[in-house]
Amino acid sequence: MESSTISRLSNIFSRAFNEDVTLEEGQSAADYDKWDSLTNIRLIVQIEKEFSINFNSVEIMGWRTVKDIIASVESKS
């Protein structure tokens, strides 16, 4: 995992949640009260913009943890 990837993702999550977020690989939506379905859509859109990539629904549905998101991002970068 590249530290720049998790740093950029942390910034995206911080903006989405309106609070400072330090991501860890094992975290999931269950770890954040503010991570609901609408926030999930915002996160996906912002991640795609930030990294100039696109995800398909199969990839997104496979995400269980932050580590899964990082792996998806890095596989496309």
Backbone bond lengths (Angstrom), bond angles and torsions (degrees), N, CA, C in turn:
res aa  C-N    CA-C-N  psi(-1)  N-CA   C-N-CA  omega(-1)  CA-C   N-CA-C  phi
1 M - - - 1.459 - - 1.523 108.92 -
2 E 1.296 115.39 130.56 1.460 120.36 177.05 1.525 109.66 -81.58
3 S 1.326 116.26 135.21 1.469 119.60 -179.69 1.525 111.16 -65.21
4 S 1.338 117.30 -29.26 1.462 118.80 178.87 1.527 110.77 -67.68
5 T 1.327 117.43 -32.70 1.461 120.67 178.44 1.515 110.57 -64.91
6 I 1.321 117.59 -49.75 1.465 120.01 -178.31 1.520 110.75 -68.01
7 S 1.326 117.12 -32.46 1.465 120.33 176.70 1.523 110.90 -65.08
8 R 1.315 116.25 -45.65 1.474 120.54 178.96 1.523 110.46 -65.60
9 L 1.323 117.28 -40.31 1.460 120.14 177.28 1.524 111.21 -65.43
10 S 1.322 117.45 -39.47 1.471 120.72 177.54 1.521 110.77 -59.55
11 N 1.328 116.92 -40.59 1.472 120.53 177.29 1.528 111.23 -63.38
12 I 1.322 116.79 -41.37 1.466 120.91 178.80 1.529 109.73 -63.26
13 F 1.323 117.37 -46.80 1.461 121.39 179.68 1.525 110.78 -63.71
14 S 1.317 117.03 -39.93 1.471 120.61 179.16 1.523 110.96 -60.63
15 R 1.321 116.67 -42.87 1.470 119.77 177.92 1.527 110.94 -66.16
16 A 1.312 117.19 -41.39 1.466 120.79 -178.44 1.521 112.11 -66.24
17 F 1.325 116.63 -36.15 1.465 121.33 -177.53 1.528 113.42 -94.16
18 N 1.334 116.95 -6.21 1.465 122.10 -176.80 1.524 112.43 55.84
19 E 1.306 115.66 39.52 1.468 121.91 175.66 1.524 108.10 -161.00
20 D 1.337 115.51 159.41 1.457 119.42 179.06 1.522 109.80 -67.63
21 V 1.318 115.62 131.39 1.458 121.83 -179.19 1.520 108.36 -127.79
22 T 1.317 116.08 131.23 1.452 122.14 171.75 1.514 106.59 -114.28
23 L 1.312 115.93 107.56 1.458 120.55 -175.55 1.521 111.68 -76.30
24 E 1.312 114.68 145.95 1.458 122.61 172.28 1.520 107.38 -129.35
25 E 1.298 117.21 147.16 1.455 122.29 -172.68 1.527 114.53 -55.20
26 G 1.304 118.30 -36.70 1.455 121.54 -175.02 1.517 115.16 -82.83
27 Q 1.320 117.11 -4.62 1.466 120.31 -177.89 1.522 111.36 -71.59
28 S 1.346 114.49 153.11 1.459 120.64 176.81 1.522 108.87 -139.38
29 A 1.317 116.47 -179.70 1.466 121.46 179.38 1.530 111.02 -57.32
30 A 1.304 117.33 -31.78 1.469 121.43 -179.43 1.533 112.49 -63.22
31 D 1.330 116.87 -19.71 1.467 121.33 -179.05 1.524 113.23 -83.86
32 Y 1.339 117.38 -6.40 1.457 121.22 -177.05 1.523 110.38 -129.74
33 D 1.309 116.57 119.94 1.466 120.90 177.90 1.524 111.72 -61.13
34 K 1.315 116.74 -31.97 1.469 120.98 -175.73 1.528 113.25 -85.14
35 W 1.324 118.28 -1.73 1.462 121.23 -177.22 1.527 109.02 -91.33
36 D 1.314 115.06 86.47 1.458 121.21 178.09 1.529 108.94 -110.07
37 S 1.319 117.39 -173.78 1.469 120.15 -175.42 1.523 112.54 -63.52
38 L 1.320 117.65 -37.82 1.464 120.56 178.76 1.526 110.54 -67.31
39 T 1.313 116.38 -43.34 1.463 120.40 177.37 1.525 110.29 -62.79
40 N 1.311 116.54 -36.75 1.459 120.33 178.72 1.530 110.66 -60.27
41 I 1.313 116.68 -42.13 1.467 120.58 177.74 1.522 110.51 -63.90
42 R 1.323 116.08 -43.89 1.478 119.52 177.97 1.527 111.09 -60.06
43 L 1.335 115.87 -43.29 1.464 119.98 179.95 1.526 110.83 -61.29
44 I 1.316 116.64 -45.40 1.463 120.55 -179.43 1.519 110.50 -59.88
45 V 1.320 116.62 -47.89 1.468 120.73 -179.19 1.526 110.61 -61.63
46 Q 1.311 117.26 -44.81 1.463 120.31 -178.34 1.528 111.89 -68.29
47 I 1.325 117.37 -37.62 1.462 120.42 176.97 1.529 109.87 -64.01
48 E 1.322 116.65 -44.93 1.461 120.00 178.50 1.526 111.43 -60.54
49 K 1.321 116.93 -41.88 1.479 120.46 178.32 1.519 111.27 -65.41
50 E 1.312 116.10 -49.59 1.471 121.50 -175.71 1.527 111.70 -58.69
51 F 1.320 116.68 -41.85 1.458 120.66 -174.57 1.538 113.08 -101.20
52 S 1.337 116.75 1.55 1.469 122.12 -179.06 1.528 111.49 52.82
53 I 1.326 114.84 50.81 1.460 122.00 179.61 1.525 108.84 -135.18
54 N 1.325 115.97 169.99 1.466 121.76 175.73 1.518 109.11 -133.13
55 F 1.319 115.63 143.93 1.456 121.96 176.78 1.513 108.91 -111.21
56 N 1.323 116.23 150.25 1.458 119.03 171.42 1.536 108.23 -99.44
57 S 1.299 116.14 168.94 1.466 120.39 -174.11 1.526 112.06 -64.66
58 V 1.306 118.28 -32.16 1.469 120.88 178.96 1.528 110.32 -64.00
59 E 1.334 116.46 -43.36 1.468 120.17 178.21 1.526 110.47 -60.97
60 I 1.313 115.94 -48.21 1.466 120.90 -176.39 1.524 110.39 -63.58
61 M 1.314 117.14 -41.53 1.464 120.17 -179.74 1.526 112.19 -66.21
62 G 1.326 116.91 -19.68 1.458 121.20 178.39 1.517 113.98 -83.16
63 W 1.323 116.71 -9.01 1.462 120.06 -179.10 1.517 110.41 -74.07
64 R 1.313 116.64 122.55 1.462 122.13 174.75 1.529 111.48 -116.85
65 T 1.326 114.92 -29.74 1.465 120.39 -177.48 1.521 109.83 -136.14
66 V 1.307 114.97 169.39 1.463 120.97 175.18 1.525 109.83 -58.36
67 K 1.315 116.91 -35.80 1.470 120.91 178.75 1.526 110.80 -58.79
68 D 1.339 117.46 -38.55 1.458 121.11 177.94 1.530 111.42 -64.48
69 I 1.318 116.21 -39.81 1.477 120.42 177.83 1.524 109.83 -64.65
70 I 1.313 116.20 -46.02 1.465 120.87 179.50 1.531 109.75 -58.37
71 A 1.329 116.90 -46.15 1.468 120.51 -179.25 1.523 111.00 -60.88
72 S 1.326 117.60 -40.90 1.468 120.79 178.12 1.516 111.46 -63.43
73 V 1.325 115.78 -45.58 1.463 120.51 -179.85 1.526 110.12 -61.47
74 E 1.330 116.06 -48.66 1.466 119.74 -175.95 1.522 112.52 -69.34
75 S 1.326 117.52 -25.64 1.459 118.93 177.92 1.525 112.00 -72.34
76 K 1.323 116.70 -18.56 1.461 122.12 -178.57 1.529 112.69 -104.16
77 S 1.300 116.70 -9.36 1.474 120.61 -176.11 1.513 111.57 -90.05
